[in-house]
Amino acid sequence: MNKLRLIGLYALVMVTFSAQAQQANCCDGNLENGWCWGATDPDKAKEKNALYTDSYKAKSFEAAATDLEWLLENTPCLNKSIYINGSKIYENLANVQEDAAKKTELIDKTLSMYDLRIKYFNDEPDVLNRKAYVAYKLLKNDQSRYQELLDLYDRAYELNGNNLLPNNLLGYMDVMRRYKAAGNEFSDEDVLNRYFGISDIMDFKESKGTPVSKTIKDNVEKLLLIILPDLDCEIVINDFGPKLEANPEDIKLAKKIFQLMLQGKCTDDPLAMKAAKIVDDNEPSYGIKIFIAGRSLGNDDKATALVYFSDALELTNENVKKADIYLKIAKIKRSQGLKSGAREHANKALSMDPSMKDAYKLIGDLYMSSFDDCAEKDDIVLDRAVFIAARDMYRRAGAAGAAAKAKAQFPSIGEIFDGEYEEGQSVKVNCWINTTVKLERRPSN
């Protein structure tokens, strides 16, 4: 038997022992195999237990409640099952009750079952974990009890930590949403501290191979955006920046800070880049690489941008994403005056996505701007053939205006005639362009 299983069994034994000890302390007589029938009328207690149990199984909840109430009053230490079943009995009655006052009374009885179970059988963490979930369902539409609900979730979180039920993670977030929407004082920092705790629990469960569902995870993130639609970036920067400074190896903290700064649209602050690089060092991903590359480019650090864009290529199998990266690299190369390298990467983009018109447009721009670089000034027709190459790219790009401007720079019919060329003849564009085009004249004025 492995160590973790032994620890789990030990914890279960201790919880059971604690509950039994608590029951033994309150039992006034006739404790038999975990059932305290009481000293007053054990036979009637057994009868009432049988009657309420049969009614409960038959879903006759009103009848079950009548006999249960006798047990709750006369044998409160009978067995924890009367509180487990009792909460379900009163919850079902509350759900169908239309009278507001009676419904409130039944809700209170439902929740009191958890408190009494703790009183007589201990195990407060587990019981409050369950109570929080039921309380959320029953009280979420009652603004007058939002403080009570938030306090309950805070206590359940405090006692359970990583053992908080997955549904309670989502419930906790929604309680915060409702609490703040009702006009209660609730600072961004208070929200974020709770959110970080919830996020830590989700990370822990995932690390243990029991991740919460994607639906819960996604909705937790959505609720944060609803609660803090205008996230105060200064809180993130001032409150959590120093924590990251003190714990630069804390990948979880870095991930949360980065996510919050994305949501708050405050990624221009250096903290976002710092957090992103910590995340990238530990858990490299396409998205993080692209972010760092983009921010580096925005800071005119082209060398770093090229490194991260190149790394991002290795982290995606999607051709469209690869094409987009290649085009970004091509633009950087063009800005550096590296026209051949720019065209190379634009062509790589097209090999990934042949429909990428921007890549054709970029190549056209490269050709269009190369007349002065490539003109040998010995043969005006060959020199101006570069504009034909540019026009051909613009056509593929669907850039009619740019194509017209390029065509206006074609050699004239006189230049073609004087050079002893013929329209439609294939001519070579030399220099770094090194391509062949069919000779055309420019439009006459």
Buried (B, 14 or more C-beta within 10 A) or exposed (E): EEEEEEEEEEEEEEBBEEBBEBBEEEBEEBBEEBBBBBEEBBEBBBEBBEBBBEBBEEEBBEBBBBBBBBBBEBBBBBBBBBBBBBBBBBBBBBBEBEEEEEBBBBBEBBBBBBBBBBBBBBBBBBBBBBBBBBBBBBBBEBBEBBEEBBEBBBBBBEBBEEBBBBBBBBBBBBBBBBBBEEEEEBEBBBBBEBBBBBBBBBBBBEEEEEBBEEEBBEBBBEBBEBBBEEBBBEBBBEBBBEEBEEEBEBBBBBBBBBBBBBBBEBBEBEBBBBBBBBBBEEEBEBBBBBBBBBBBBEEEBBEBBBBBBEBBBEBBEEEEBBBBBBBBBBBBBBEEEBBEBBBBBBBBBBBBBEEBBBBBBBBBBBBBEBBEEBBEEEBBBBBBBBBBBBBBBBBBBEBEEBBEBBBEBBBBEEBBBEBEBEEEEEBEBBBBBEBEBEBBBBEEE
